[in-house]
Amino acid sequence: MRPRARTAPGQGLTWSLRGRGPDDVPVLADAGPPLGRPAGPATGRGVRVCVVDSGVERDHPLVGPLAGSWVVVKDGESGGITVEPTTTGDTCGHGTACAGIIRRTAPECEIHSVRVLGERFSGTGDILMAGLRWAVEQRFDVVNLSLSTTRTRFAQELHSLADSAYFARTVIVASAHNTPVESFPWRFASVISVGSHQEDDPELHLYNPEPPVEFFGPGQDVTVPWLGGRTIRTTGNSFATPYVAGLCARVLSAHPRMTAFQLKNALYLSAANVRHAPRPSSPPAGDTGDTRDDSEN
């Protein structure tokens, strides 16, 4: 694992480049795939995906081996919260379903699990926060979060954590709530937010021109792995989210230096409903190209 160094507020922030030039801030970049689709085979190889959910059933035939499995534990007396290795698997099947969709979409990615839900899909905001924060600190490439909280008291902390992940190139793919209620963190622009569509094509995703949900993936009446090595058919935004997380893993396996905003743009460009209009050859009539700077010096 690659833990992220903690810094005090304000430390490490660059407010301007006074006294430095382009040669002082070199960046190794990846232009990304044309029209959002990686050239050649892209299977997720080398990409680390973390499923923050109810755990994952070990060695389910549609999931395969896990690269690591942890659980968030809260001490009943002290209230302290820790993240510990575990072999307990899945408590309700939800995490196994998500992991199986990721495996199907990006078959060679590494899948890790952090359990934050108990039986009957039960969980608390502080446990969710601890599990998600731990995953971000480990610098996973992609975090699948088919969960959200309606508790507004966690919103500011979740927003800060989502921004930290964005700048550290950990992509959080977050499920929108299944009903039109306010919940988090899918509402934040620093995550990739996902709802479900009703198209028959299981390999199709769409861009939403009216966010905050940005993308739609296949999540209605889909077959997913479940407890006991079996499968079920189910519906929900939870199951569209790991499909998009798997797409992210595939793109990153072919273009590992892509930033979070480049990856979101790749999903946009490759969405089935995005049309690629030719670029105009000359400015529109009356456009002189003049610009104006109203910013403060």
BELFEN-V278916 format. One record per residue. N is the residue number from 1. RES is the residue in one small letter. SS is DSSP state (2 for helix, 1 for strand, 0 for the rest). OMEGA is omega in whole degrees, -180 to 180 (999 if undefined). Layout:
# BELFEN-V278916
n:res:ss:omega
N:RES:SS:OMEGA
N:RES:SS:OMEGA
This chain:
# BELFEN-V278916
n:res:ss:omega
1:m:0:-180
2:r:0:-177
3:p:0:-179
4:r:0:180
5:a:0:178
6:r:0:177
7:t:0:177
8:a:0:180
9:p:0:179
10:g:0:-179
11:q:0:177
12:g:0:-180
13:l:0:178
14:t:0:-177
15:w:0:178
16:s:0:179
17:l:0:178
18:r:0:-180
19:g:0:178
20:r:0:-180
21:g:0:-178
22:p:2:-178
23:d:2:-179
24:d:2:-179
25:v:0:-179
26:p:0:180
27:v:0:172
28:l:0:-171
29:a:0:173
30:d:0:-177
31:a:0:180
32:g:0:-176
33:p:0:175
34:p:2:-179
35:l:2:173
36:g:2:-177
37:r:0:-178
38:p:0:178
39:a:0:178
40:g:0:-178
41:p:0:176
42:a:0:-170
43:t:0:-177
44:g:0:-178
45:r:0:178
46:g:0:-178
47:v:0:-177
48:r:1:-178
49:v:1:179
50:c:1:178
51:v:1:178
52:v:1:-168
53:d:1:-177
54:s:0:-172
55:g:0:180
56:v:0:178
57:e:0:-176
58:r:0:176
59:d:0:169
60:h:0:-175
61:p:0:180
62:l:0:177
63:v:0:-178
64:g:0:-176
65:p:0:174
66:l:0:176
67:a:0:179
68:g:1:-179
69:s:1:-179
70:w:1:177
71:v:1:176
72:v:1:-175
73:v:1:177
74:k:1:180
75:d:0:-176
76:g:0:-178
77:e:0:-176
78:s:0:-176
79:g:0:179
80:g:0:-177
81:i:1:179
82:t:1:175
83:v:1:-171
84:e:1:174
85:p:1:-179
86:t:0:173
87:t:0:-173
88:t:0:177
89:g:0:-173
90:d:0:-179
91:t:0:-176
92:c:0:176
93:g:0:-175
94:h:2:-180
95:g:2:178
96:t:2:178
97:a:2:-179
98:c:2:-180
99:a:2:180
100:g:2:178
101:i:2:177
102:i:2:180
103:r:2:-180
104:r:2:-176
105:t:2:-179
106:a:0:-166
107:p:0:-176
108:e:0:178
109:c:0:172
110:e:1:177
111:i:1:176
112:h:1:-177
113:s:1:170
114:v:1:-177
115:r:1:177
116:v:0:178
117:l:0:175
118:g:0:179
119:e:2:-179
120:r:2:175
121:f:2:-178
122:s:0:178
123:g:0:179
124:t:0:-178
125:g:2:-178
126:d:2:176
127:i:2:177
128:l:2:-180
129:m:2:-177
130:a:2:-180
131:g:2:180
132:l:2:179
133:r:2:179
134:w:2:-179
135:a:2:179
136:v:2:-180
137:e:2:178
138:q:0:179
139:r:0:170
140:f:0:-180
141:d:0:-179
142:v:1:173
143:v:1:176
144:n:1:-179
145:l:1:178
146:s:0:-177
147:l:0:170
148:s:0:176
149:t:1:176
150:t:0:-178
151:r:0:-176
152:t:2:-180
153:r:2:176
154:f:2:-171
155:a:2:-177
156:q:2:180
157:e:2:177
158:l:2:180
159:h:2:179
160:s:2:-180
161:l:2:179
162:a:2:177
163:d:2:178
164:s:2:178
165:a:2:-179
166:y:2:-178
167:f:2:180
168:a:0:180
169:r:0:167
170:t:0:-175
171:v:1:175
172:i:1:176
173:v:1:-168
174:a:1:-179
175:s:1:170
176:a:0:177
177:h:0:-179
178:n:0:176
179:t:0:-176
180:p:0:177
181:v:0:179
182:e:0:176
183:s:0:-170
184:f:1:12
185:p:0:-175
186:w:0:-179
187:r:0:-173
188:f:0:-178
189:a:0:-178
190:s:0:174
191:v:0:171
192:i:1:-175
193:s:1:-170
194:v:1:167
195:g:1:-176
196:s:1:175
197:h:1:-176
198:q:0:-180
199:e:0:-179
200:d:0:-176
201:d:0:-179
202:p:0:-179
203:e:0:-173
204:l:0:171
205:h:0:-175
206:l:1:172
207:y:1:179
208:n:0:-180
209:p:0:179
210:e:0:180
211:p:0:36
212:p:0:173
213:v:0:-173
214:e:0:-175
215:f:1:174
216:f:1:177
217:g:1:180
218:p:1:-178
219:g:0:-179
220:q:0:-179
221:d:0:-179
222:v:1:176
223:t:1:-177
224:v:1:174
225:p:1:-179
226:w:0:-176
227:l:2:178
228:g:2:179
229:g:2:-177
230:r:0:177
231:t:1:172
232:i:1:171
233:r:1:-174
234:t:1:-177
235:t:0:174
236:g:0:176
237:n:2:178
238:s:2:-172
239:f:2:170
240:a:2:-176
241:t:2:179
242:p:2:174
243:y:2:179
244:v:2:176
245:a:2:177
246:g:2:175
247:l:2:178
248:c:2:180
249:a:2:179
250:r:2:179
251:v:2:-178
252:l:2:179
253:s:2:178
254:a:2:-176
255:h:0:-170
256:p:0:-179
257:r:0:-179
258:m:0:176
259:t:0:-180
260:a:2:-178
261:f:2:174
262:q:2:-179
263:l:2:177
264:k:2:178
265:n:2:177
266:a:2:177
267:l:2:178
268:y:2:-176
269:l:2:-177
270:s:2:178
271:a:0:-173
272:a:0:-177
273:n:0:180
274:v:0:-180
275:r:0:-176
276:h:0:-179
277:a:0:177
278:p:0:179
279:r:0:180
280:p:0:-176
281:s:0:-180
282:s:0:179
283:p:0:176
284:p:0:-180
285:a:0:180
286:g:0:179
287:d:0:-178
288:t:0:-178
289:g:0:179
290:d:0:177
291:t:0:-177
292:r:0:-180
293:d:0:178
294:d:0:-176
295:s:0:177
296:e:0:176
297:n:0:999
